Amino acid sequence: MKKLGKFLLAVLLLPTVFFAAAQTFGALWNVLKNFQTAVGFMAGGALYCVIHFLGFHFDRVYVWAHETTHAAAAMLFGFRVHSMSVGKNGGCVKMDRCNAFVALAPYFVPLYALLAALLYAGISLAADVSAYREVFVFAVGFFMAFHFVQTFQTLWETDQPDLQAAGGRLFSAVIIVLCNALVLALALKCLFPDKVDLTQMLRGTLAGSCDGWKIVINYILDAWAAVRA
């Protein structure tokens, strides 16, 4: 019954996912087309993509981040983590309980980008690091690309049990895409506040979702009326 509820929720969220992704890609394009402003971010992302597609995948580094995010999310909910293992081809976290957030957290939390942001923010409390902002922006671009490329590759190439544990493939896919769109939008807002309007993005997402469901409902009603006629 719980999986059925999650499936229905995923179906209801499909238009929202589409328009949220569209709004986020629009914001990303608005940032990237201002080349001088976004050159560090673009360079960081491009460098990781080149390194990855040359064959350097940093598998163990990704697995560590993946399993650490599972463990951190579990502790955030008060669950007990018993052990964690990390290998080149996979890892495992043993915990007493799990929920959808814990199961899916590694797929939408860019851990290394978050750690870079926390490091930069922490150092800025003690010293003026504004001269190194472009280095930080470069690092965030690099680690965001790391997160997205590795996440896509992991989901594409392997059958992840996390998706079933979270509530099924459709539900997991919807949550992963929606949360990644939100995370990228927030990252762009923090890095380029003048180029990203989160309020406008939210309004566009909600309006698109409502319009999408109006079209679907009207189509269903028209089809039903035609059948009864």
GIPE-V976202 format. One record per run of one state. SS is the DSSP state (alpha for helix, beta for strand, coil for the rest). FROM is the first residue (numbers start at 1). TO is the last residue. Records with the same first field share a line. If there is no record, write none. Layout:
SS=FROM-TO, FROM-TO
This chain:
coil=1-1, 33-34, 54-58, 77-80, 87-90, 96-99, 108-110, 127-129, 158-160, 167-168, 192-197, 229-229
alpha=2-32, 35-53, 59-76, 100-107, 111-126, 130-157, 161-166, 169-191, 198-228
beta=81-86, 91-95
